[in-house]
Amino acid sequence: MKYRLYVDEVGNPDLKSSEHEDHRFLCLTRVIFELDYVSKVLFPELEKLKKDFFESHPDDPIIFHRKEILKKKPPFSVLKDPKVEQRFNNALIDKLKTWDYKVISVIIDKKEHDERYSTWKYDPYHYCQEILVERFRLFLDINQTKGDVMFESRGGKEDMRLKKSLVILFRAIWWIIAQKNGVSAKGVQKILGIGSYRTAWVWLHKFRRLMVVPGRDKLTGEVEIDETLVGGVKKGKRGRGAYGKSIVLIAVEIRGRATGRIRLHKIMDASMKEIKPFILENIEKGSKIITDGWASYKYLKDEGYGHQVEKPMSFEDEEILPNVHRISSLLKRWLIGTHQNYATTKNIEFYLDEYTFRYNRRTSKSRGLLFHRLMEQAVIHKPVPNCDISMKRLKSV
């Protein structure tokens, strides 16, 4: 079963009109129909209603616009007859009572909003639209089904403004995907001509949240696992437990002399409590896991994994787990080269997601497929409000 959301507006979205009492409010109304019901019941009955009252040309379909009906413009001029108008109103009301649909309306008081906040981050239309789409998404989740949205064209000026903003957004996604080594917020701002650095920075962090595909396959076969420290050079303790750095757990598939896919995850410490959930979530049972002799990996055989422990020949020997060390080196080089080591302990997880996304698709022959994947994720991912993305440590990166 699939549903469709139809949306239309009542009122003027123009900010300058908010002082006028007749244009103070903007209302967006959504109507949800089940698509089979629309084709089998709604459309046939609606077309019959039109034919019963109005004459029209096949190439000029009748659309029930409120203003045109009220003003009785052609083809609604027949409603100038009070008796015909009464019969039409009764027939339409009867249909509205019997049709199966759900209605939700969102109203914004433009004047009150202006007086309370004195600024508009978005167009009034977009405030209402966001709530409607979120509610529709909730409706689909509750009913465990799918749906789409149909909006009426808002007019030349509004449509061109929306088209321009979408084009910039799509260009940003394409530019980010096209750069194999990634791109910084400063680079996005410069290339796309975005006026605000903060906008480019927030966009990048929103895109990073799309780079984890839900239900992705687990790593299989031989998998190396170890931890590394990320966060630049700092004084004090070195190794596991170093202050002011992020501990990143690295898992790498071994494919002969090459590497397959990777998984990266920030952990609070190198304890079994932190490491075990990552392994269970990301590595298929029955796989052979290769680690060093750290005690937090001793449980692996009990969980259904093969376990090989590699021990160094000397204290300074780094030949064990070479694939993990290679990924660690590439990750740190990427963070320094592309992002000037800006990834903090608070936001490092999203940078890890981006690097994983890029590394696992490094052999992709088409950048277009990566763009398509990110666009798919954008459609199914729940909205990320700007307030969820902090810029307290803003730097030029």
C-alpha positions in Angstrom: 0.0 0.0 0.0 1.4 3.4 -1.0 0.2 6.9 -0.1 0.4 10.3 -1.7 0.5 13.6 0.1 -1.1 16.5 -1.7 -0.2 20.0 -0.4 -1.7 23.5 -1.1 -1.6 26.8 0.6 -4.1 29.5 1.7 -2.7 32.9 2.3 0.3 35.0 1.2 3.8 33.8 2.0 5.2 37.2 1.3 6.9 38.7 4.4 6.0 42.2 3.5 2.3 41.5 3.7 2.4 40.3 7.4 1.2 43.7 8.7 -1.9 43.5 6.6 -4.7 41.8 8.6 -6.0 39.9 5.6 -2.5 38.4 4.9 -1.2 37.9 8.4 -1.6 34.1 8.4 -0.3 31.5 6.0 -1.8 28.0 6.1 -0.6 24.9 4.4 -3.0 22.0 4.2 -2.0 18.4 3.4 -4.4 15.7 2.3 -3.2 12.0 2.4 -4.8 9.5 0.1 -4.0 5.9 -0.5 -3.0 5.7 -4.2 -5.1 2.8 -5.3 -8.1 4.6 -3.7 -7.3 7.7 -5.7 -7.2 5.9 -9.1 -10.2 3.6 -8.4 -12.6 5.9 -6.4 -11.5 9.5 -6.0 -10.6 10.4 -9.6 -13.6 8.7 -11.3 -16.1 10.3 -8.8 -14.4 13.7 -9.0 -14.5 13.6 -12.9 -18.2 12.7 -12.8 -18.8 15.6 -10.4 -17.1 18.0 -12.9 -19.0 16.7 -15.9 -22.4 17.0 -14.0 -21.9 20.8 -13.5 -19.3 22.2 -15.8 -18.4 22.1 -19.5 -14.7 21.9 -20.4 -12.4 21.1 -23.3 -10.3 17.9 -23.1 -7.1 20.0 -23.4 -8.2 22.4 -20.7 -9.0 20.4 -17.6 -11.1 21.8 -14.8 -9.2 22.5 -11.6 -11.1 23.3 -8.4 -9.2 26.5 -7.4 -10.9 28.2 -4.4 -10.5 31.8 -5.8 -11.9 30.9 -9.3 -14.9 29.1 -7.7 -15.7 32.0 -5.4 -15.3 34.6 -8.2 -17.4 32.3 -10.5 -14.9 32.7 -13.4 -15.3 30.3 -16.4 -15.9 27.4 -16.3 -17.5 28.1 -12.9 -19.7 30.9 -14.3 -22.7 28.5 -14.1 -22.5 28.9 -10.3 -23.9 32.4 -10.7 -27.2 30.7 -10.6 -28.0 30.3 -6.8 -29.8 27.0 -7.3 -26.9 25.5 -9.3 -24.4 26.8 -6.7 -26.4 25.2 -3.9 -26.6 21.8 -5.7 -22.9 21.9 -6.4 -21.9 22.8 -2.9 -24.1 20.0 -1.5 -22.7 17.5 -3.9 -19.1 18.5 -3.1 -19.7 18.4 0.6 -21.3 14.9 0.3 -18.1 13.6 -1.5 -15.9 15.2 1.2 -17.8 13.4 3.8 -17.6 10.0 2.2 -14.1 10.0 0.7 -11.4 8.3 2.7 -8.5 10.7 3.4 -6.6 12.4 6.3 -6.1 16.1 6.6 -3.5 18.1 8.6 -3.0 21.8 8.4 -0.1 24.0 9.6 -0.7 27.7 10.2 1.9 30.4 10.9 1.2 33.8 12.2 3.8 35.9 10.3 3.2 39.0 12.3 3.7 37.3 15.7 6.8 35.5 14.4 8.3 38.7 13.2 7.6 40.5 16.5 8.9 37.7 18.6 12.1 36.7 16.7 12.7 39.8 14.5 14.3 37.6 11.9 13.4 34.9 9.4 15.8 32.0 8.9 13.5 30.5 6.2 10.6 31.5 4.0 7.3 31.2 5.9 6.2 28.6 3.4 9.2 26.4 4.2 8.5 26.5 8.0 5.0 25.1 7.3 6.2 22.7 4.6 8.9 21.2 6.9 6.3 20.3 9.5 4.0 18.8 7.0 6.7 16.6 5.4 7.9 15.5 8.9 4.3 14.5 9.9 3.9 12.6 6.6 7.1 10.7 7.3 5.8 9.9 10.8 2.5 8.7 9.2 4.4 6.4 6.8 6.6 5.0 9.6 3.6 4.2 11.8 1.9 2.4 8.9 5.1 0.8 7.7 4.6 1.9 4.2 5.9 4.2 1.5 4.6 7.4 -0.1 5.4 10.5 -2.2 4.5 14.2 -2.1 2.8 16.4 -4.7 3.1 20.2 -4.5 1.4 22.6 -6.8 3.6 25.1 -8.6 3.8 28.3 -6.6 4.5 30.7 -9.4 7.4 31.8 -11.6 9.3 33.8 -9.0 8.9 31.3 -6.1 9.7 28.3 -8.3 12.8 29.9 -9.7 14.0 30.7 -6.2 13.4 27.1 -5.1 15.1 25.8 -8.2 18.2 28.0 -7.6 18.6 26.8 -4.0 18.2 23.1 -5.1 20.7 23.5 -7.9 23.3 24.9 -5.4 22.5 22.0 -3.1 22.9 19.4 -5.8 26.1 21.0 -7.0 27.5 20.9 -3.5 26.7 17.2 -3.2 28.3 16.5 -6.6 31.4 18.6 -5.8 31.9 16.7 -2.5 31.5 13.3 -4.2 33.7 14.2 -7.2 36.7 15.0 -5.0 38.3 11.6 -4.1 40.2 13.1 -1.1 37.2 15.0 0.2 36.7 18.8 0.5 36.7 21.3 3.3 33.9 23.7 4.2 36.1 26.6 3.0 36.5 24.8 -0.4 32.8 24.3 -0.7 32.1 28.0 0.1 34.7 29.2 -2.4 33.8 26.9 -5.3 30.0 27.3 -5.1 30.1 31.0 -4.1 28.2 30.5 -0.9 28.2 33.7 1.1 28.3 32.1 4.6 31.1 29.8 5.8 28.8 28.5 8.4 26.3 27.4 5.8 29.0 25.4 3.9 30.2 23.9 7.2 26.7 22.8 8.3 25.9 21.4 4.8 29.1 19.2 5.0 28.1 17.9 8.4 24.6 17.1 7.2 26.0 15.3 4.2 28.3 13.2 6.5 25.3 12.0 8.4 24.0 10.5 5.1 27.2 8.4 4.5 26.2 5.5 6.8 23.9 3.2 4.8 21.4 1.4 7.1 21.6 -2.4 7.0 25.0 -2.5 5.3 26.7 -5.8 5.1 29.1 -6.9 7.8 32.8 -7.4 7.2 33.7 -11.1 6.4 36.7 -13.4 6.0 39.9 -12.3 7.6 39.6 -9.0 9.5 42.4 -7.1 11.2 41.4 -5.0 14.2 43.3 -2.5 16.3 43.0 1.0 17.9 44.7 4.2 16.9 44.8 7.7 18.4 43.6 10.7 16.4 44.0 14.3 17.5 47.4 15.8 16.7 50.5 16.1 18.9 49.9 16.8 22.6 52.0 16.7 25.7 51.5 14.0 28.3 50.7 10.3 28.2 51.2 8.4 25.0 49.4 5.2 23.7 46.1 3.9 25.0 44.5 6.5 27.3 46.4 9.5 26.0 44.7 12.7 27.1 42.9 15.0 24.6 42.8 12.5 21.8 40.2 10.2 20.3 40.6 6.5 20.3 39.5 5.1 17.0 38.8 1.4 16.5 39.8 0.2 13.0 38.6 -3.0 11.3 40.0 -3.9 7.9 39.0 -6.8 5.6 42.0 -8.7 4.2 41.8 -9.7 0.6 45.1 -11.5 -0.2 47.7 -8.7 -0.5 45.0 -6.0 -0.7 42.4 -4.7 1.6 38.6 -4.8 1.3 36.1 -2.7 3.2 36.8 -0.9 6.5 34.8 0.2 9.6 35.9 3.0 11.9 34.4 3.9 15.2 35.3 6.2 18.1 35.4 4.5 21.5 35.8 6.0 25.0 38.5 3.5 26.0 40.0 0.2 24.8 38.0 -1.9 27.2 36.0 -5.0 26.3 32.8 -3.0 27.1 33.6 -0.6 24.2 35.1 -3.0 21.7 32.7 -5.9 21.9 29.6 -4.1 20.6 31.5 -2.8 17.6 32.7 -6.2 16.6 29.3 -7.8 17.0 27.7 -5.1 14.9 30.2 -4.9 12.1 31.8 -8.3 11.7 30.1 -11.5 10.5 30.3 -14.4 13.0 32.6 -17.1 11.7 35.1 -14.5 10.4 38.8 -14.8 11.4 39.7 -11.8 13.5 43.4 -10.8 13.7 44.5 -8.7 16.7 47.4 -7.9 19.0 47.6 -9.5 22.5 45.3 -6.9 24.2 43.1 -8.5 26.8 39.9 -6.9 25.5 39.9 -9.4 22.5 40.1 -12.6 24.5 36.4 -13.3 24.3 36.2 -13.6 20.5 36.2 -17.4 20.3 33.3 -17.6 22.8 31.3 -15.3 20.4 31.8 -17.5 17.4 34.8 -15.8 15.8 38.1 -17.3 14.8 40.9 -15.4 16.6 44.5 -15.1 15.7 46.9 -13.1 18.0 49.9 -11.5 16.5 52.8 -10.6 18.7 55.7 -8.3 17.9 59.2 -9.7 17.7 60.6 -6.7 19.5 59.2 -3.8 21.5 59.4 -1.3 18.6 58.2 -3.8 16.0 55.3 -2.4 13.9 55.1 -5.2 11.4 52.1 -6.8 13.1 48.6 -5.7 11.8 50.1 -3.8 8.8 46.8 -3.2 7.1 45.3 -1.5 10.2 48.5 0.7 10.5 48.1 1.6 6.8 44.5 2.7 7.2 45.5 4.6 10.4 48.2 6.4 8.5 45.9 7.3 5.6 43.1 8.5 7.9 45.5 10.8 9.8 47.0 12.1 6.6 43.4 12.8 5.2 42.4 14.6 8.4 45.5 16.8 8.3 45.6 17.4 4.5 41.9 18.0 3.8 40.6 19.3 7.2 43.8 20.6 8.8 43.1 18.2 11.8 39.9 20.1 12.7 38.0 16.9 13.7 37.4 17.3 17.4 36.6 14.6 20.0 32.9 15.7 19.7 32.5 15.5 15.9 35.2 13.0 14.9 32.6 10.2 14.4 31.1 12.1 11.4 34.6 12.5 9.8 35.1 8.8 10.3 31.8 8.1 8.5 33.0 10.2 5.6 36.3 8.5 5.3 34.7 5.0 5.5 32.3 6.0 2.8 35.1 7.2 0.5 37.5 4.3 1.2 34.9 1.6 0.7 34.0 3.2 -2.7 37.5 4.0 -3.8 37.4 1.6 -6.8 34.0 2.9 -8.0 34.1 3.6 -11.7 31.4 6.2 -11.6 31.1 9.2 -9.4 27.5 9.3 -10.5 26.7 6.2 -8.6 28.1 7.7 -5.4 26.0 10.8 -6.0 22.9 8.6 -6.5 23.6 6.8 -3.3 23.9 10.0 -1.3 20.7 11.3 -2.8 18.9 8.1 -1.9 20.1 8.5 1.7 18.9 12.2 1.7 15.4 11.0 0.9 15.1 8.3 3.6 17.2 10.0 6.4 15.2 11.8 9.0 15.8 15.6 9.0 18.8 17.0 11.0 18.0 20.4 12.5 20.8 23.0 12.4 20.6 23.2 16.2 21.9 19.6 16.4 25.2 20.7 14.7 27.5 22.8 16.9 29.9 25.4 15.6 31.4 26.4 18.9 34.9 25.5 17.8 34.6 27.2 14.3 38.0 27.3 12.5 39.0 28.1 8.9 39.2 24.6 7.4 
